[in-house]
Amino acid sequence: MNLKKGLLLAVCCLPLFCQAKQIAIVIDDIGNHQRDLEILNLPGQVTFSILPHTPYSQIFAERASKTHKELLLHVPMQALDKTKALGPGALTDTMSKSELQTTLGHALASLPQVKGVNNHMGSELTQLTEPMKWTMEVLKKRGLYFLDSRTTSQSEAQNVANLYGVANVSRHVFLDNNVTQSQLQHQLEELKTKAQHFNYAIAIAHPYPETVAFLQQALPELQQQGFELVPLSQLVETKYIQLAKAEQKQGE
């Protein structure tokens, strides 16, 4: 049974919202450094997004799976600034459909533990309908969801994901564009405000030492403040339960 059908069956059995406002925090850019392995010690259900074909990608995925942490593939995509190094496994605007799907398939095969995909950079590629169609074809066949990192306000990724029936969500807040304590706290407060407004919110952060130290202290406090830290897939499911309930209500 696919995700959407299963959720439709569950609609009548589940409340629209959980009592606690739900937050997902995705740590991007995992895999280049040995110190990334230490991030698995962060408390709670943090989600991790792994760069493909990096030195520590597979060992991180293996260890994360043993501790039941949710994983995404952090696939590099073409940026508007073409001087930026994309790294291995990148999807570019010069690729044919076959080249792009083969490259993405190889990256996914190297990390079979992932439940979804999000874009690393991608401010150009996510604006291009054809490469997004080719990407979503792969995700649909594999039953994976897509998180739009929203590196551009002109992204077409979610529109195309909807067209292909790929479950999708988007980032609300970048937590650590500035890693000073005051700015990290400011962005966390923004995330909590979004969660209170939408009943859930999604943040993307990075494995910077400052971010990790901040989260070690901040994450245990979320529950005390009425928030629930959940794997990203739980928010994907929540989104489609809400949509199904809305459709059911319209049909009454």
WOHUKA-V799826 format. One record per pair of residues at least 6 apart in sequence whose ideal C-beta (glycine too) atoms are under 7 Angstrom apart, sorted by the first residue. I is the first residue (numbers start at 1). J is the second residue. Records with the same first field share a line. If there is no record, write none. Layout:
I: J  J
//
This chain:
2: 143
3: 167
4: 240
7: 237  240  241  244
8: 244
10: 241
11: 241  244  245  248
14: 241
16: 242  245
17: 199
18: 228
20: 226  227  228
21: 195  196  199  200  226  227
22: 195  200  228  230  234  235  238
23: 191  195  201  222  227  228  229
24: 47  202  230  231  232  235
25: 46  47  203  205  229
26: 47  49  72  118  147  202  204  232
27: 39  46  48  49  205  206  207
28: 49  74  120  204  206
29: 51  74  206  207
30: 36  48  49  50  51  60  207
31: 50  51  54  55  56  57  60
32: 51  54  55
33: 56
34: 56
36: 56  60  207
37: 56  60  63
39: 207  212
40: 63  64  67  69
42: 212  215  216  219
43: 219  220
44: 219  229
45: 229  230  231
46: 69
47: 70  72  231  232
48: 64  69  71
49: 72  74  118
50: 57  60  61  71  73  74  111
51: 57  74  87  120
52: 73  75  88  89  107  110  111
53: 88  89  107  110
57: 111
58: 110
61: 71  111  113
64: 71
65: 113
70: 115  231  232  233
71: 113  114  115
72: 114  115  116  117  118  147
73: 107  108  111  114  117
74: 118  120
75: 89  91  104  107  117  119  120
76: 86  87  89  90  91  120  121
77: 90  91  119  120  121  122  125  126
78: 86  91  92  93  122  124  125
79: 121  122  123  124
80: 123  124
84: 121
86: 121
89: 103  107
91: 100  103  104  125  131  135
93: 124  125  128  131
95: 103
97: 134
100: 131  134
101: 134  137  138
104: 135  138
105: 138
108: 114  142
114: 144
115: 144  145  233
116: 144  145  146  147  232  233
117: 139  144  146
118: 146  147  149
119: 126  148  149  151
121: 151
122: 149  151
123: 151  152
125: 131
126: 132  148  151  152  155  156  157
127: 152  154  155  156
129: 156  160
132: 156  157  160
133: 160
136: 160  161  164  166
137: 164
139: 146  166
140: 164  165  166
145: 166  167  168  233  236
146: 157  161  166  168
147: 169  171  232
148: 155  157  158  168  170  171
149: 171  204
150: 170  171
158: 168  170
161: 168
162: 168
167: 236  240
169: 202  235  236  239
171: 202  204
172: 191  194  201  202  203
173: 187  190  191  194  201  203
174: 204
175: 184  187  188  191  203  204  205  211
176: 184  205  206  208  211
179: 208  210  211
181: 214
184: 211  214
188: 218
191: 201  203
192: 227
194: 201
195: 201  227
200: 235  238
202: 232  235
205: 211
219: 229
222: 229
//
